Amino acid sequence: MGMSLLFGVVTSSALVLGALVGVRFELPKRVLAIILSFAAGALITALTFELFEDAFERGGIWLAAFGLFIGAVVFTVLSALLDRWAQAGSHPVPADEYRGSPKLDTDAAATGRAPSAASTRGAAGLALLAAATLDGVPENLALGVSLGEGTGGLALLAAIFVSNLPEALVGAASMRSQGMSTSAIIRLWGLCSVVLVIAVVVGAGPLSGSSPQTISLPLAFAAGAVIAALADTLMPEAFEHGGPAVALSTAAGFVLSFVLSLA
């Protein structure tokens, strides 16, 4: 119990730390894009080697594939609803107010043109929060199960931390750019971190020793949510503001996370 609680606090602390940095410091859009693409690379490793592969080994290809598609559908629908909600509540913004926003097009700041379609999807911060929750809960359940089974979990802990920190940082910065208050942003990411701590404890307790199929489905669901988040939000957002340079930071995130998974 004590060890699982400690692991849960460590992984979830990255969300709170990232959110604090995101709301307190005005980082350049290119820097935010590089950080986000690094997180995307780390998530590619996690979904391939820590989530879907484990789901396949525990439940077989059909159960793993089913869970993956369900996770992708859930995130896609949720992201679309968040986008619609954000656009319904949006208002025209003067061109000189585009500057400094991680979600608004760089060229629009200088030319006064309307921002691109990707930039007007004003729920990037909420989408990142949804991604952190949808893939974080199964990931932390798996972390708890590995602790309960005595198989370590340090590599998975490191991989989760590495991906959580930049997700929360960029997500909080995006929320701030959309006018959300600092207290509301911290509460949202803090609530997410509490949920993830509980997931680790549940994985190490009630789910410890459960059938492989029971664990396979949430792991595959998380993998699907991660794939959808990468395609729908993380990679487009990173490329829009970072350009081709994000390819290198994505590769760096992948390599670092892969090395940690081998530890």
C-alpha positions as CSV (number, residue, x, y, z in Angstrom):
1,M,0.0,0.0,0.0
2,G,2.7,2.4,1.0
3,M,4.9,1.7,-2.0
4,S,2.0,2.0,-4.5
5,L,0.9,5.3,-2.9
6,L,4.5,6.6,-3.2
7,F,4.7,5.6,-6.9
8,G,1.3,7.1,-7.6
9,V,2.3,10.4,-6.0
10,V,5.6,10.5,-7.9
11,T,4.0,9.9,-11.3
12,S,1.1,12.3,-10.6
13,S,3.3,15.1,-9.2
14,A,4.5,15.6,-12.8
15,L,1.0,16.9,-13.7
16,V,0.9,19.4,-10.9
17,L,4.5,20.5,-11.5
18,G,3.9,20.9,-15.3
19,A,0.6,22.8,-14.7
20,L,2.4,25.2,-12.3
21,V,5.1,26.0,-14.8
22,G,2.6,26.3,-17.6
23,V,0.5,29.0,-15.8
24,R,3.3,30.9,-14.2
25,F,5.8,31.3,-17.1
26,E,5.2,32.6,-20.6
27,L,7.2,30.3,-22.7
28,P,7.6,30.9,-26.5
29,K,5.3,28.9,-28.7
30,R,8.2,27.2,-30.4
31,V,9.5,26.0,-27.0
32,L,6.1,24.7,-26.1
33,A,5.9,22.9,-29.4
34,I,9.3,21.2,-28.8
35,I,8.2,20.1,-25.3
36,L,4.9,18.8,-26.6
37,S,6.6,16.8,-29.4
38,F,9.1,15.4,-26.9
39,A,6.1,14.1,-24.9
40,A,4.5,12.7,-28.1
41,G,7.7,10.7,-28.7
42,A,7.6,9.3,-25.2
43,L,4.0,8.4,-25.6
44,I,4.7,6.5,-28.7
45,T,7.1,4.2,-26.8
46,A,4.6,3.9,-23.9
47,L,1.7,2.9,-26.1
48,T,3.7,0.4,-28.1
49,F,5.8,-1.4,-25.5
50,E,4.1,-0.7,-22.2
51,L,0.4,-0.6,-23.2
52,F,-0.6,-2.4,-26.4
53,E,2.2,-5.1,-26.3
54,D,1.2,-5.9,-22.7
55,A,-2.5,-5.9,-23.6
56,F,-1.7,-8.3,-26.5
57,E,0.3,-10.6,-24.3
58,R,-2.4,-10.7,-21.6
59,G,-5.5,-10.9,-23.7
60,G,-4.6,-11.8,-27.2
61,I,-4.9,-9.8,-30.4
62,W,-8.7,-9.6,-30.6
63,L,-9.3,-8.3,-27.1
64,A,-6.3,-5.9,-27.5
65,A,-7.5,-4.6,-30.9
66,F,-11.1,-4.1,-29.6
67,G,-9.9,-2.2,-26.6
68,L,-7.6,0.0,-28.7
69,F,-10.4,1.0,-31.1
70,I,-12.8,1.7,-28.2
71,G,-10.1,4.0,-26.6
72,A,-9.5,5.8,-29.9
73,V,-13.3,6.3,-30.5
74,V,-13.9,7.6,-27.0
75,F,-11.0,10.1,-27.2
76,T,-12.0,11.3,-30.7
77,V,-15.6,11.9,-29.6
78,L,-14.6,13.6,-26.5
79,S,-12.1,15.8,-28.3
80,A,-14.7,16.8,-30.9
81,L,-17.2,17.7,-28.1
82,L,-14.5,19.8,-26.4
83,D,-13.7,21.6,-29.7
84,R,-17.4,22.4,-30.3
85,W,-17.8,23.7,-26.7
86,A,-14.7,25.9,-27.1
87,Q,-15.8,27.3,-30.4
88,A,-19.3,28.0,-29.2
89,G,-17.9,30.1,-26.4
90,S,-15.2,31.8,-28.4
91,H,-15.2,35.4,-29.5
92,P,-13.2,37.3,-32.1
93,V,-9.8,38.3,-30.9
94,P,-7.9,41.4,-32.1
95,A,-4.8,40.7,-34.1
96,D,-2.5,42.2,-31.5
97,E,-3.8,39.8,-28.9
98,Y,-2.7,36.7,-30.8
99,R,0.9,37.3,-29.5
100,G,2.0,34.9,-26.8
101,S,-0.8,32.4,-27.2
102,P,0.4,28.8,-27.7
103,K,-2.8,28.0,-29.5
104,L,-3.0,30.9,-32.0
105,D,-1.3,30.9,-35.4
106,T,2.1,32.7,-35.5
107,D,1.5,34.4,-38.9
108,A,-1.9,35.7,-37.7
109,A,-0.1,37.7,-35.0
110,A,1.9,39.6,-37.6
111,T,-0.7,39.8,-40.4
112,G,-4.0,40.0,-38.7
113,R,-5.3,37.1,-40.7
114,A,-7.8,34.7,-39.1
115,P,-6.0,31.8,-37.3
116,S,-5.7,28.5,-39.0
117,A,-8.3,25.7,-38.5
118,A,-6.0,23.9,-36.1
119,S,-5.5,27.1,-34.0
120,T,-9.2,27.8,-33.7
121,R,-9.7,24.4,-32.1
122,G,-9.5,26.2,-28.8
123,A,-9.8,23.1,-26.5
124,A,-6.2,21.9,-26.9
125,G,-5.6,22.3,-23.2
126,L,-8.8,20.4,-22.3
127,A,-7.9,17.8,-24.9
128,L,-4.5,17.3,-23.3
129,L,-6.2,17.0,-19.9
130,A,-8.6,14.4,-21.4
131,A,-5.6,12.5,-22.9
132,A,-3.7,12.5,-19.7
133,T,-6.7,11.1,-17.9
134,L,-7.8,8.5,-20.5
135,D,-4.4,7.0,-21.0
136,G,-3.2,7.8,-17.4
137,V,-5.7,5.8,-15.5
138,P,-5.0,2.5,-17.3
139,E,-1.2,3.2,-17.3
140,N,-1.3,3.8,-13.5
141,L,-3.5,0.7,-13.1
142,A,-0.8,-1.3,-14.9
143,L,1.9,0.4,-12.7
144,G,0.0,-0.7,-9.6
145,V,-0.5,-4.2,-10.9
146,S,3.2,-4.5,-11.6
147,L,3.9,-3.4,-8.1
148,G,1.4,-5.9,-6.7
149,E,3.0,-8.7,-8.7
150,G,6.4,-7.7,-7.5
151,T,7.7,-7.1,-11.0
152,G,9.1,-3.6,-10.3
153,G,7.5,-0.8,-12.2
154,L,10.4,1.7,-12.1
155,A,10.7,1.9,-15.9
156,L,6.9,2.4,-16.3
157,L,7.0,5.0,-13.6
158,A,9.8,6.9,-15.4
159,A,8.0,6.7,-18.7
160,I,4.7,8.0,-17.2
161,F,6.5,10.9,-15.5
162,V,8.4,11.9,-18.6
163,S,5.2,12.1,-20.7
164,N,3.0,13.7,-17.9
165,L,5.2,16.7,-17.3
166,P,5.2,18.2,-20.8
167,E,1.5,17.3,-21.4
168,A,0.5,19.2,-18.2
169,L,2.8,22.1,-19.0
170,V,1.5,22.7,-22.5
171,G,-2.0,21.9,-21.5
172,A,-2.0,24.5,-18.7
173,A,-0.4,27.1,-21.0
174,S,-3.1,26.5,-23.6
175,M,-5.9,26.8,-20.9
176,R,-4.4,30.1,-19.8
177,S,-4.3,31.4,-23.3
178,Q,-8.0,30.7,-23.6
179,G,-8.7,32.8,-20.5
180,M,-9.1,30.1,-17.8
181,S,-8.1,31.3,-14.4
182,T,-5.0,30.0,-12.7
183,S,-6.9,28.5,-9.8
184,A,-9.2,26.6,-12.1
185,I,-6.3,25.2,-14.2
186,I,-4.5,24.0,-11.0
187,R,-7.7,22.5,-9.7
188,L,-8.3,20.5,-12.9
189,W,-4.8,19.1,-13.2
190,G,-4.7,18.5,-9.4
191,L,-7.9,16.5,-9.6
192,C,-6.5,14.5,-12.5
193,S,-3.4,13.7,-10.4
194,V,-5.5,12.5,-7.5
195,V,-7.4,10.2,-9.8
196,L,-4.1,8.7,-11.1
197,V,-2.8,8.2,-7.6
198,I,-6.0,6.2,-6.8
199,A,-5.5,4.2,-10.0
200,V,-2.1,3.0,-8.8
201,V,-3.4,2.0,-5.4
202,V,-6.3,0.2,-7.0
203,G,-4.0,-1.6,-9.4
204,A,-1.7,-2.8,-6.5
205,G,-4.7,-3.7,-4.3
206,P,-8.0,-5.0,-5.7
207,L,-6.7,-5.7,-9.2
208,S,-3.5,-7.4,-8.1
209,G,-3.6,-11.0,-9.1
210,S,-6.6,-10.6,-11.4
211,S,-7.0,-12.4,-14.6
212,P,-4.8,-11.3,-17.6
213,Q,-7.9,-10.4,-19.6
214,T,-9.1,-8.0,-16.9
215,I,-6.0,-6.0,-17.3
216,S,-5.7,-6.4,-21.1
217,L,-8.8,-4.3,-21.9
218,P,-7.9,-1.1,-20.0
219,L,-4.3,-1.2,-21.3
220,A,-5.5,-1.5,-24.9
221,F,-8.0,1.3,-24.2
222,A,-5.2,3.5,-23.1
223,A,-3.2,2.7,-26.2
224,G,-6.1,3.7,-28.4
225,A,-6.6,6.9,-26.5
226,V,-2.9,7.8,-26.9
227,I,-3.0,7.1,-30.6
228,A,-6.0,9.3,-31.1
229,A,-4.5,12.0,-28.9
230,L,-1.3,12.0,-30.9
231,A,-3.1,12.2,-34.3
232,D,-5.8,14.6,-33.2
233,T,-4.1,17.0,-30.9
234,L,-0.5,16.5,-29.9
235,M,1.3,16.1,-33.3
236,P,-0.7,18.8,-35.2
237,E,-0.4,21.2,-32.3
238,A,3.4,20.6,-32.1
239,F,4.0,20.9,-35.8
240,E,1.9,24.0,-36.2
241,H,4.1,26.0,-33.9
242,G,7.4,24.2,-34.0
243,G,7.7,23.3,-37.7
244,P,9.9,20.5,-38.9
245,A,12.2,20.8,-35.9
246,V,9.6,18.9,-33.8
247,A,10.7,15.7,-35.7
248,L,14.0,15.7,-33.8
249,S,12.4,16.3,-30.4
250,T,9.8,13.6,-31.1
251,A,12.7,11.2,-31.9
252,A,14.5,12.3,-28.7
253,G,11.4,11.6,-26.6
254,F,10.9,8.2,-28.2
255,V,14.6,7.2,-27.6
256,L,14.6,8.4,-24.0
257,S,11.4,6.6,-23.1
258,F,12.6,3.4,-24.9
259,V,15.8,3.4,-22.9
260,L,13.9,3.8,-19.7
261,S,11.6,0.9,-20.7
262,L,14.7,-1.3,-20.9
263,A,15.9,-0.5,-17.4
